[in-house]
Amino acid sequence: MFPLAPVYSPARLSRDSANGEFYPSLYLNIADNLRRLMAFEAASEYIDLAKQRISALSSDVYGETIRSAVNEVSNAIRNCDTARRPSTPGGAT
């Protein structure tokens, strides 16, 4: 089972849509995929968008997970690293 499935319940998505809490995760995932495709400039733009929206995250486990992933992806972009992050669901393979 995907470990974050309960986080994305319909009720949470509705609530998050109102305050923009899902945007950091959205931009993070776009940045991470672009990074994996070696599109580092575009990835950098999206990780910057994630950073701009990070204040919308709550201070719960979900928020901390996204903050940590934003830092990981930001570092990977800066280092032009295309390896899958160990913290991604399913781990590094």
C-alpha positions as CSV (number, residue, x, y, z in Angstrom):
1,M,0.0,0.0,0.0
2,F,1.2,3.5,-0.8
3,P,2.2,5.0,2.6
4,L,0.8,8.5,2.0
5,A,-2.6,7.3,0.7
6,P,-4.5,8.3,3.9
7,V,-3.0,11.8,3.6
8,Y,-4.8,12.5,0.3
9,S,-8.3,11.8,1.4
10,P,-11.1,13.7,-0.4
11,A,-11.8,15.7,2.7
12,R,-8.1,16.7,3.0
13,L,-7.8,17.6,-0.6
14,S,-10.9,19.9,-0.3
15,R,-9.5,21.6,2.7
16,D,-6.0,21.9,1.3
17,S,-7.3,23.3,-1.9
18,A,-8.7,26.2,0.0
19,N,-5.4,27.2,1.7
20,G,-3.0,25.9,-0.9
21,E,-1.3,23.3,1.2
22,F,-1.1,20.9,-1.7
23,Y,0.9,23.2,-3.9
24,P,4.3,22.6,-2.3
25,S,3.8,18.9,-2.9
26,L,2.7,19.4,-6.4
27,Y,5.7,21.6,-7.3
28,L,8.0,19.3,-5.4
29,N,6.9,16.3,-7.5
30,I,7.2,18.2,-10.8
31,A,10.7,19.4,-9.8
32,D,11.7,15.9,-8.8
33,N,10.5,14.4,-12.1
34,L,12.2,17.1,-14.1
35,R,15.4,16.6,-12.1
36,R,15.3,12.9,-12.9
37,L,15.0,13.8,-16.6
38,M,18.1,16.0,-16.3
39,A,16.0,19.2,-16.9
40,F,17.8,21.0,-14.0
41,E,16.9,24.5,-15.0
42,A,13.2,23.7,-15.1
43,A,13.4,21.6,-12.0
44,S,15.0,24.6,-10.2
45,E,12.1,26.8,-11.2
46,Y,9.6,24.4,-9.7
47,I,11.5,23.7,-6.5
48,D,11.6,27.5,-6.1
49,L,7.8,27.5,-6.4
50,A,7.6,24.8,-3.8
51,K,9.8,26.8,-1.5
52,Q,7.6,29.9,-2.0
53,R,4.5,28.0,-0.9
54,I,6.1,26.0,1.9
55,S,4.6,28.3,4.6
56,A,1.1,26.9,3.6
57,L,2.1,23.5,5.1
58,S,1.0,22.6,8.5
59,S,3.4,21.5,11.2
60,D,2.3,17.9,11.2
61,V,4.1,14.8,9.9
62,Y,2.9,15.5,6.3
63,G,4.2,19.0,6.4
64,E,7.6,17.9,7.8
65,T,7.8,15.2,5.1
66,I,7.3,17.6,2.3
67,R,9.7,20.2,3.8
68,S,12.4,17.5,4.1
69,A,11.8,16.3,0.5
70,V,12.0,19.9,-0.8
71,N,15.4,20.2,0.8
72,E,16.5,16.9,-0.6
73,V,15.4,17.7,-4.1
74,S,16.8,21.2,-4.0
75,N,20.2,19.7,-3.1
76,A,20.0,17.1,-5.8
77,I,19.1,19.8,-8.4
78,R,22.1,21.9,-7.2
79,N,24.4,18.8,-7.6
80,C,22.8,17.8,-10.9
81,D,22.0,14.4,-9.3
82,T,19.4,12.3,-11.2
83,A,19.4,9.4,-8.8
84,R,16.1,8.4,-7.2
85,R,15.9,9.7,-3.7
86,P,16.0,7.1,-0.9
87,S,13.0,8.8,0.8
88,T,10.7,8.4,-2.2
89,P,7.9,5.8,-1.8
90,G,9.5,2.5,-2.8
91,G,13.0,3.7,-1.9
92,A,16.0,4.2,-4.2
93,T,16.2,1.6,-7.0
